[in-house]
Amino acid sequence: MCRHEPPCPSAASPDHTAAHTLAAHPDQGWSLLCNGVIVFDDFGELLPDGRAIAPLATLRPITLTA
């Protein structure tokens, strides 16, 4: 799928999110990488084989006390 030189990491590689972006849809919160991985704004991922990778961390609101 990738035509870059050097080729982008495959979807099975640990560094698969380093692939080039083919289509970005920030208004919808996702981007398609050239290796077929879909990455979401919350850092979740959908791999070409249908597996989902949960976001690495969730942000928690900070409560300030006086």
C-alpha positions in Angstrom: 0.0 0.0 0.0 2.8 2.4 0.8 4.7 4.0 -2.1 7.1 6.1 0.0 10.9 5.7 -0.1 11.9 4.3 2.3 8.6 2.5 2.8 6.6 3.4 5.9 6.3 0.9 8.8 3.7 -1.8 8.2 0.6 -2.0 10.4 2.2 -4.9 12.3 5.3 -2.9 13.2 5.7 -1.4 16.7 6.2 2.0 15.1 3.2 1.8 12.8 1.9 5.2 13.7 5.0 6.8 12.0 3.5 6.1 8.6 2.5 9.0 6.4 -1.0 10.4 6.6 -3.1 9.8 3.5 -6.3 11.4 4.6 -6.9 13.7 7.7 -10.4 14.4 9.0 -9.8 16.6 12.1 -13.4 17.6 12.1 -14.4 14.0 12.6 -11.4 13.1 14.8 -9.5 10.5 12.7 -6.8 10.1 10.1 -5.9 7.3 7.7 -2.2 6.3 7.4 -0.7 4.8 4.3 -0.3 1.4 6.0 -4.1 1.2 6.5 -4.1 2.1 10.2 -6.8 4.6 11.3 -5.7 6.8 14.2 -8.1 8.8 16.3 -7.7 12.1 18.2 -7.9 10.2 21.5 -4.9 8.1 20.4 -7.0 5.0 19.8 -6.3 3.0 16.7 -8.1 0.7 14.3 -5.8 -1.7 12.4 -6.5 -3.0 8.9 -7.3 -6.5 10.2 -10.2 -5.0 12.3 -8.4 -5.1 15.7 -8.9 -2.0 17.9 -6.2 -0.5 20.1 -7.5 1.4 23.0 -6.1 4.9 23.8 -2.9 4.8 25.7 -4.0 7.2 28.4 -7.0 9.2 29.3 -6.8 12.7 30.5 -8.4 13.4 33.9 -9.7 16.8 34.9 -7.6 18.5 37.5 -9.6 19.7 40.5 -8.2 22.8 42.1 -9.0 23.6 45.8 -8.7 26.9 47.4 
